[in-house]
Amino acid sequence: MKKMIQKMLITLMIFILLPFSSCDVLMKSLENASSQTVTGSVTTSEIVAGLKEALKVGTSNAVSTLNVKDAFYKSARFKIPFPNDVKIVEDKLRQYGMG
């Protein structure tokens, strides 16, 4: 049971940290963690605290990166394009000055 919980937590951490893989702080932390040997077991509260800290740092980095002029519009990496299915509606709205 304990092994299954550990596997689930590791999988959860991977899926949570994957979007933040470009964050320098997280990458350095992961490199440091992978080079160290574990001498004891990690408690659930330590894992939760680590995940909260990773989310806090990742969110802070994301906000500081995207909180600049044209961060979404001029960056192909972050821009969320208007779906092709509603292109006709977009064109009509632009004709009437709504966009």
Contacts in CASP RR format, 6 or more apart in sequence:
PFRMAT RR
TARGET T0000
AUTHOR 0000-0000-0000
METHOD contacts of the structure
MODEL  1
MKKMIQKMLITLMIFILLPFSSCDVLMKSLENASSQTVTGSVTTSEIVAG
LKEALKVGTSNAVSTLNVKDAFYKSARFKIPFPNDVKIVEDKLRQYGMG
9 44 0 8 1.000
9 47 0 8 1.000
12 51 0 8 1.000
13 47 0 8 1.000
13 51 0 8 1.000
13 54 0 8 1.000
16 51 0 8 1.000
16 54 0 8 1.000
16 55 0 8 1.000
17 26 0 8 1.000
17 30 0 8 1.000
17 54 0 8 1.000
20 26 0 8 1.000
20 54 0 8 1.000
20 57 0 8 1.000
20 58 0 8 1.000
20 61 0 8 1.000
20 62 0 8 1.000
21 27 0 8 1.000
23 57 0 8 1.000
23 58 0 8 1.000
23 61 0 8 1.000
24 61 0 8 1.000
25 57 0 8 1.000
25 58 0 8 1.000
25 61 0 8 1.000
26 54 0 8 1.000
26 57 0 8 1.000
26 58 0 8 1.000
29 54 0 8 1.000
65 71 0 8 1.000
66 72 0 8 1.000
66 78 0 8 1.000
71 78 0 8 1.000
72 78 0 8 1.000
72 79 0 8 1.000
72 80 0 8 1.000
73 79 0 8 1.000
82 90 0 8 1.000
93 99 0 8 1.000
END
